[in-house]
Structures are given as structure tokens and as C-alpha cells.
Amino acid sequence: MNTITLDRPVAATPALKTPEFPAVDLHFSSVDEVHEGLDNAVAVLIETAAKDAACGILVTRLHPGRYTVALDESVPFGEIYESSAA
């Protein structure tokens, strides 16, 4: 997985959740679950992103144990950015 850390503020509004730009909200109870859970969510969204080739994937850490993985127009196709709101 190619990952780029992006140091930019996260908008107060949630990720776009329309049929064109789906998002996955994840909650983890242990650190051991995080890596596999995020990889699985990214894999699902890669398939969706590849259909249109219009955007990339943004992984946002909302707080410890909670993440959102979403297709995002501000991320170039074929790239994955990480952001932290916590």
C-alpha cells in the first residue's frame, strides 16, 4: 500500500457519503485490529475507485480507535493520503 502523510487540517464536515464517494467508518477496540481493518477497508475502496478513476482514498484518524476511510476528490487517483483529526 502506498501511503502519504498529509499534514493539512481536516474539514469539520464528514467525508462525502454519496454513492459516487462512499466512506467506511471504523471502530477498533484494540491496536491489533487497526492495521488489518484499515487494509481491508482500503482494499474495498480501491475496487470502487478503479471503476471511475476519478479520485483517491483519504484515511482519517478521528480519535484513538476510530477511523474513516473514504474516496476523496482532493486526493489524486491512485494515491492514499492519511490525515489526523485527533
Secondary structure, DSSP 8 states (H G I E B T S, - for coil): ---EE------SS----BTTB-EEEEE-SSHHHHHHHHHHHHHHHHHHHHHH---EEEEEEEETTEEEEEEETTS-TT-EEEEE--
